[in-house]
């Protein structure tokens, strides 16, 4: 039997980050009855299997209304399709309605989830070993993992617990990279209810970040999976909505606003690209070249179902998600209330426990008086019946050892109440104090 040595395979396969995510999935499977604050997946109570067929029928009717023949519809659904996708017009309408973004359909690439979009954007922007990606710290593991797969260098920018990355810290990081003889190419940021921290950037910080990016010649890669779940829509516009010189490459996903099983995302890449001989294109066109060598095209059936859902709600996903927005807001309120109930001020001081208070989204972060690693998480699952996510893997260069992420997205309020009680008992036990 052929034997392969791990040291002969790509170095990313030896990354602790990949092992940590695999371990989390395994633990979740081993303790299926535990209350799980671990996954960031949507609440399944809003999904009905028959909706898939209904949305597909809606999109087929839309094609017929546009005058496509039966043969043309057959080709659109069953064959390889355009690399940039077949629902860009509907996505552009949705972005205009929900985010106030005026983007041309040709500046969009429909991707197999936002993760593919990250890979394509990083591969296109980072041309050589001296190009460096700045990332918030803590940071979503999908972007640092994508960078590692592509052998790209990342530089962390510390994130405050409640306000995201400080624009001046971004400037300092960019200048430090440049002083080393390398090029700070782009900054990856999740301005709204970031994964894992739950932090959101204030409006003034968003405007200042764009100023710093222009001054330091940085592109900004804005990832926005959770912005729809703000209690007050439009209170803090996206960076892309504030972007006046096309400095922001915008990543979007329908995993949270529609459903993850479609694996549908998109990139808004409206930057102009010039080539020798005066030929010009959009960055989206260049990303499509890369996509043609990876997934070739995004599955037409997934696009059709999501397209049908967009049409059902007149390309207004905020309206479509009204019940979900209320559900997640209530879940976050319950989480914060129960933490306060189990850890009043005097108890917090004696234990060394604290947490942030996100205004929305899926995640909150708890600081505890012990190392919140994989072993602690498994003890908590086995002995107390509750799961959470260690924060350590979200710090690119170390940190977060005594912090854990709590996600409310997949739980009912009853489960959150039960889970916090169990978690409080575990934390008290780990701190060596009597319960009760």
C-alpha positions in Angstrom: 0.0 0.0 0.0 1.3 3.5 -0.9 2.4 5.4 2.1 2.6 9.2 2.2 4.6 11.2 4.7 2.7 14.3 5.9 5.9 16.3 5.7 5.9 15.7 1.9 2.4 17.2 1.6 1.4 20.9 1.6 2.3 22.6 4.8 -1.3 23.8 5.4 -2.2 20.1 6.3 0.0 20.4 9.4 -1.6 23.6 10.6 -3.2 23.4 14.0 -6.0 25.5 12.7 -7.3 22.7 10.4 -7.0 20.2 13.2 -8.9 22.5 15.6 -11.9 22.8 13.2 -11.9 19.1 12.6 -11.9 18.4 16.3 -14.8 20.7 16.9 -16.9 18.9 14.3 -16.0 15.5 15.9 -16.8 16.6 19.4 -20.2 17.9 18.2 -20.9 14.5 16.7 -19.9 12.7 19.8 -22.2 14.7 22.0 -25.3 15.2 19.9 -27.5 15.9 23.0 -25.4 18.7 24.3 -26.7 22.3 24.0 -24.4 23.6 21.3 -23.2 27.2 21.3 -20.5 26.1 18.8 -21.9 26.3 15.3 -22.7 29.5 13.5 -25.3 27.9 11.3 -28.8 29.4 10.8 -31.8 28.3 12.9 -33.5 25.4 11.0 -37.0 26.4 12.2 -37.3 28.7 9.2 -36.6 26.0 6.6 -39.2 23.8 4.9 -38.1 21.2 2.3 -41.0 22.0 -0.1 -39.7 25.6 -0.4 -36.8 24.4 -2.6 -39.2 23.2 -5.3 -41.4 26.2 -5.0 -38.4 28.6 -5.4 -37.1 26.6 -8.4 -40.6 26.9 -10.1 -40.6 30.6 -9.5 -37.2 31.0 -11.2 -38.4 28.8 -14.2 -41.4 31.0 -14.6 -39.2 34.0 -14.5 -37.1 32.6 -17.4 -40.3 31.9 -19.3 -41.5 35.5 -18.7 -38.2 36.7 -20.1 -39.0 34.9 -23.4 -36.6 32.0 -23.0 -37.6 28.9 -25.0 -37.9 25.5 -23.4 -34.6 24.5 -25.0 -32.9 27.6 -23.7 -34.3 26.9 -20.2 -33.1 23.3 -20.4 -29.6 24.5 -21.4 -29.5 27.0 -18.5 -30.3 24.4 -15.9 -28.6 21.3 -17.2 -25.5 22.5 -18.9 -22.3 24.3 -17.8 -23.2 27.9 -17.5 -21.5 31.3 -17.6 -18.5 31.4 -15.3 -19.7 34.6 -13.6 -23.2 33.2 -13.0 -26.8 33.5 -14.2 -28.4 35.4 -11.4 -26.2 38.5 -11.2 -29.0 40.8 -12.3 -31.2 39.6 -9.3 -28.3 39.9 -6.9 -27.6 43.4 -8.1 -31.2 44.4 -7.5 -31.1 42.9 -4.1 -28.0 44.8 -3.1 -29.6 48.0 -4.3 -32.8 47.4 -2.3 -31.1 46.1 0.9 -27.8 47.8 1.1 -28.1 50.9 -1.1 -25.3 49.5 -3.4 -25.5 50.6 -7.0 -23.5 47.8 -8.7 -23.6 46.7 -12.3 -24.4 43.0 -12.8 -21.2 42.6 -14.8 -19.1 43.5 -11.7 -20.5 40.4 -9.9 -19.1 36.9 -9.8 -21.5 34.3 -8.3 -19.4 31.8 -6.3 -19.7 28.5 -4.6 -20.1 30.1 -1.2 -18.2 33.1 0.1 -15.2 30.8 0.7 -14.6 30.4 -3.0 -14.8 34.1 -3.3 -12.1 34.5 -0.7 -9.8 32.1 -2.6 -10.3 33.9 -5.9 -9.8 37.4 -4.5 -6.7 36.5 -2.6 -5.2 34.6 -5.6 -5.9 37.6 -7.9 -4.7 40.4 -5.6 -1.6 38.8 -4.1 0.9 38.5 -7.0 4.0 37.3 -5.2 5.6 36.3 -1.9 6.1 40.0 -0.9 2.4 40.7 -0.9 0.9 40.7 2.6 -2.8 40.4 3.7 -3.8 42.4 6.8 -6.4 40.7 8.9 -8.3 41.5 12.1 -7.2 39.6 15.1 -9.2 37.6 16.2 -10.2 36.7 12.6 -12.5 34.4 10.8 -10.6 31.2 10.1 -11.9 30.9 6.6 -9.7 33.8 5.4 -6.6 32.8 7.2 -7.1 29.2 6.1 -7.5 30.4 2.5 -4.3 32.5 2.8 -2.4 29.5 4.1 -3.6 27.3 1.3 -2.2 29.8 -1.1 1.0 30.3 0.8 0.2 33.9 1.5 1.6 35.9 4.4 -0.9 37.5 6.8 -0.3 40.3 9.3 -2.8 40.6 12.3 -4.3 43.9 13.2 -5.6 43.9 16.8 -9.4 44.2 17.1 -11.1 46.0 20.1 -13.8 43.9 21.8 -16.7 46.1 20.6 -15.5 48.2 17.7 -13.4 46.1 15.3 -10.0 47.1 14.0 -8.7 50.6 14.7 -8.0 52.4 11.5 -4.8 53.8 13.0 -3.7 50.3 13.9 -4.3 49.3 10.2 -2.1 52.2 9.2 0.7 51.1 11.6 0.5 47.5 10.4 0.7 48.6 6.7 3.7 50.8 7.4 5.4 48.1 9.4 5.0 45.7 6.4 6.3 48.3 4.0 9.3 48.9 6.2 10.2 45.2 5.9 10.4 45.7 2.1 7.1 44.0 1.4 3.8 45.3 0.1 0.6 45.5 2.3 -1.9 44.5 -0.4 -5.3 44.4 1.2 -7.1 44.3 4.5 -9.8 41.7 5.3 -12.5 42.9 7.6 -16.0 42.0 8.8 -17.4 45.3 9.9 -20.8 44.0 11.2 -21.1 41.5 14.0 -17.8 39.8 13.1 -17.1 36.1 13.4 -15.8 35.3 16.0 -15.9 38.5 18.1 -19.4 39.9 17.4 -17.8 43.4 17.1 -19.1 46.1 14.8 -17.3 49.1 13.6 -18.8 52.5 14.4 -19.7 54.7 11.4 -16.9 57.2 12.0 -14.4 54.3 12.1 -15.7 53.0 8.8 -15.2 56.3 7.1 -11.7 56.7 8.6 -10.7 53.2 7.6 -11.5 54.0 4.0 -9.4 57.2 4.3 -6.5 55.2 5.7 -6.8 52.5 3.0 -6.6 55.2 0.3 -3.6 56.9 2.0 -1.8 53.5 2.4 -2.8 52.2 -1.1 -4.7 49.3 0.5 -7.6 47.4 -1.0 -10.3 46.5 1.5 -11.9 43.0 1.3 -15.3 43.5 3.1 -17.1 40.3 4.2 -20.7 40.8 5.2 -22.5 37.6 6.2 -24.1 39.1 9.3 -25.0 42.7 8.4 -28.6 41.8 7.6 -29.2 40.9 11.3 -28.9 44.4 12.6 -31.8 45.6 14.7 -31.8 49.0 12.9 -31.1 48.5 9.2 -29.0 51.2 7.5 -27.7 52.6 10.8 -24.2 51.6 9.8 -23.8 51.3 6.0 -21.4 48.8 4.6 -17.9 49.9 3.7 -18.9 49.3 0.1 -21.8 51.7 0.4 -19.3 54.4 1.6 -16.8 53.5 -1.0 -16.3 56.4 -3.5 -13.2 55.2 -5.4 -13.9 51.5 -5.8 -11.4 50.5 -3.1 -13.6 47.9 -1.5 -14.0 44.3 -2.8 -17.3 43.1 -1.3 -17.9 39.4 -0.4 -21.5 38.3 0.1 -23.2 35.0 0.9 -26.8 33.6 0.9 -25.9 31.1 3.6 -27.5 33.1 6.4 -30.1 35.1 4.5 -31.4 32.2 2.4 -29.9 28.8 3.4 -26.4 27.3 3.6 -27.2 24.2 1.5 -27.3 26.1 -1.7 -23.6 27.0 -1.2 -24.1 30.3 -3.0 -22.1 33.5 -2.5 -20.9 36.4 -4.6 -18.1 38.9 -5.1 -18.6 42.5 -6.1 -15.3 43.4 -7.9 -15.9 46.6 -9.8 -12.3 47.7 -9.8 -10.9 48.6 -13.3 -8.0 46.5 -14.5 -5.7 47.8 -17.2 -3.6 45.5 -19.4 -0.8 46.0 -21.9 -2.0 47.4 -25.2 -4.7 49.5 -23.6 -7.1 46.6 -23.0 -9.2 47.1 -19.9 -11.5 44.9 -17.8 -13.1 44.6 -14.4 -11.6 42.7 -11.6 -14.7 40.5 -11.8 -13.7 39.4 -15.2 -10.2 38.5 -14.0 -11.7 36.5 -11.1 -13.9 34.6 -13.6 -10.7 33.5 -15.3 -9.5 32.0 -12.1 -12.9 30.4 -11.3 -12.8 28.7 -14.7 -9.8 26.8 -13.5 -11.4 25.8 -10.1 -15.2 25.2 -9.9 -15.7 26.1 -13.6 -19.1 27.5 -12.9 -21.4 27.8 -9.9 -24.2 25.1 -10.1 -27.1 26.4 -12.0 -29.6 24.6 -9.8 -28.4 26.4 -6.7 -28.5 29.7 -8.5 -32.0 29.0 -9.7 -33.4 28.2 -6.3 -31.8 31.2 -4.7 -32.9 33.3 -7.7 -36.5 32.1 -7.2 -36.3 33.1 -3.5 -35.1 36.5 -4.4 -37.9 36.9 -6.9 -40.5 35.7 -4.3 -39.5 38.6 -2.0 -39.1 41.2 -4.8 -35.3 41.1 -4.3 -35.7 42.4 -0.7 -34.0 40.0 1.7 -34.4 42.2 4.7 -38.1 41.8 4.4 -37.7 38.0 3.8 -35.6 37.7 6.9 -37.8 39.8 9.3 -38.7 36.8 11.4 -35.1 35.5 11.5 -33.8 39.0 12.5 -36.3 39.1 15.4 -35.3 35.5 16.3 -31.6 36.2 16.5 -32.1 39.5 18.3 -34.2 37.7 20.9 -31.6 35.0 21.2 -28.8 37.5 21.8 -30.9 39.3 24.4 -31.6 36.0 26.2 -27.9 35.1 26.2 -26.8 38.4 27.6 -29.6 38.4 30.2 -28.8 34.9 31.4 -25.1 35.6 31.6 -25.9 38.6 33.8 -28.2 36.5 35.9 -25.6 33.7 36.5 -22.7 36.1 36.8 -23.7 39.3 38.6 -21.1 41.9 39.1 -19.7 40.5 42.4 -19.4 37.0 40.9 -17.7 38.4 37.8 -15.1 40.1 39.8 -14.4 37.1 42.0 -14.2 34.7 39.1 -12.6 37.0 36.5 -15.4 36.5 34.0 -16.4 39.1 31.5 -18.1 39.2 28.1 -18.9 41.7 25.3 -22.4 42.8 24.4 -23.0 42.7 20.7 -26.0 44.6 19.4 -26.9 41.8 17.0 -25.5 39.0 14.9 -24.8 35.5 16.0 -21.7 35.6 18.4 -20.6 36.8 21.8 -17.2 36.2 23.4 -16.8 35.2 27.0 -13.5 35.6 29.0 -13.0 32.9 31.6 -10.4 32.2 34.4 -9.0 29.0 32.8 -7.5 27.9 29.5 -10.5 27.5 27.2 -9.0 24.9 24.9 -10.2 21.7 23.1 -9.7 19.7 26.3 -11.8 22.1 28.4 -14.5 22.1 25.7 -14.7 18.3 25.7 -14.9 18.2 29.5 -17.7 20.7 29.3 -19.6 18.6 26.7 -19.0 15.3 28.5 -19.7 16.4 32.1 -22.1 19.4 31.7 -23.8 18.8 28.3 -22.9 22.1 26.6 -20.6 22.9 23.7 -18.8 26.2 22.7 -15.9 27.2 20.5 -12.4 27.9 21.8 -11.2 31.3 20.6 -7.5 30.4 20.3 -7.6 29.3 16.7 -9.1 32.6 15.6 -5.9 34.5 16.6 -3.3 34.2 13.7 -0.3 34.7 15.9 -1.5 33.4 19.3 -3.8 34.7 21.9 -7.4 34.2 23.1 -6.4 31.2 25.3 -8.9 32.2 28.0 -11.7 33.2 25.7 -14.6 31.2 24.2 -17.1 32.0 21.5 -20.9 31.5 22.1 -23.2 31.3 19.1 -27.0 31.7 19.6 -27.9 31.2 15.9 -29.0 27.6 15.9 -30.7 27.6 19.3 -34.1 28.4 20.8 -34.4 30.7 23.8 -35.2 27.7 26.0 -32.0 26.0 24.9 -30.0 29.2 25.5 -31.4 29.5 29.0 -30.6 25.8 29.7 -27.1 26.1 28.1 -26.0 29.1 30.0 -27.0 27.5 33.3 -24.9 24.5 32.4 -22.0 26.6 31.2 -22.1 28.7 34.4 -21.8 25.5 36.5 -18.8 24.4 34.4 -17.1 27.7 34.7 -17.6 27.8 38.5 -16.2 24.3 38.7 -13.2 25.1 36.6 -12.5 28.1 38.7 -12.5 25.9 41.8 -15.4 27.6 43.6 -18.4 26.0 45.1 -21.6 25.9 43.0 -24.8 27.7 43.9 
